[in-house]
Amino acid sequence: MKFLHVVGARPNFMKAAPVYRSLAERGHEQVLVHTGQHYDALMSDIFFKALEIPSPDESLNVGSGSHAQQTAAIMSRFEPVVRQHNPQIVLVYGDVNSTVAAALVCSKLGIRFAHVEAGLRSFDRTMPEEINRLVTDQLADFLFTPSADGDENLAHEGVAKEKVFFVGNVMIDTLIRFLPKADELFPRLKAELSLGSFGLVTLHRPSNVDDEATFLPMLQTLDSLSAELPMIFPVHPRTRQKWAARLEQCNPNLRVIDPLGYLEFLALQKNAKVVITDSGGIQEETTYLGTPCLTLRENTERPITVTAGTNLLIGRDWELLRTSFHEALSGGRKQSSRPPLWDGKASERIAEILA
Ligand code: UD1
């Protein structure tokens, strides 16, 4: 069979990699399309090498823009490419603009497509990703869910259950595969960054970093907490562009660095005392690794990381951030368990179902 994968933004790459590999092992023909939603080398190129997947067959080079501009550019450039390759099934991943753009094109052309990481809901329609998830799931022909809450959400939205498959978490497939390599490189990274005990911070959501009234008190709290525990803060280009001057004024213990590669970031997540983030994927990775995770959001589309895992929703309660941070440092956070089917075999299940 012929499959075509669409990726575009950083969190897509670690989800597509294991599915690509599982389909390759079964001898299927595959085309990899990169929309160019993320284009900086540190946000894109380095992942293909680290994740051991081939370079894209097609690059659409759409770049940044408003949501409408970016989504429209992906759609108009993707349409001729998917027609030319004429795959039997297209695979889209996660909840970024590249996901929904490709989903719309496929459904209008009558090309069947599969959504990997279907069914997740934050129930917050002010999040652009929630809109992307809702639309993509309404249109998909195959919906692969990472956790049982996904199946329930899809049932409530009237998605036919024959289309829905609970397969587990493909991002955890990648984590399991590459954890030994991350462990291997950690001593070198530790020396390079002169690390003792440390925390890890990532922030890039528009709702956190675009608005001064939210971002500055958040940064101030992190700045003061870093006096107790040095924190590594690999900065997304969006955050860097907006706050370069402010970031430079921070306590040197809040160590603002460029985005890291997959293995380096995984090694830091595993060894950090605490992770503070607004990312979706990091909530899942820390749950698997058992590292305490404090999420600077009011809600999550990945509730299993709270009910089973190490994740705690902090919202914008800076006092709660302080107390939870101290709790994490003293080892007082709850025990976590790994969610069902987060076992490194999700992509094999997907390949079996699609074939
Ligand atoms: C996108 C996803 C988000 C995901 C995140 C992971 C959507 C709606 N959002 O957000 O769900 O969590 O990726 O990183 O799809 N920029 C660069 N270089 C790049 C990419 C972006 O400088 O390689 C800058 C541009 O100024 C751009 C801004 O970052 O306008 C935001 O990029 P964009 O792709 O629009 O969204 P993200 O915030 O990265």
Residues whose N, C-alpha, C, O or C-beta is under 5 A from the ligand:
A	BS01	UD1	A9 R10 P11 Q37 H38 Y39 D40 M43 S64 G65 D95 V96 N97 P128 E129 H204 P237 R238
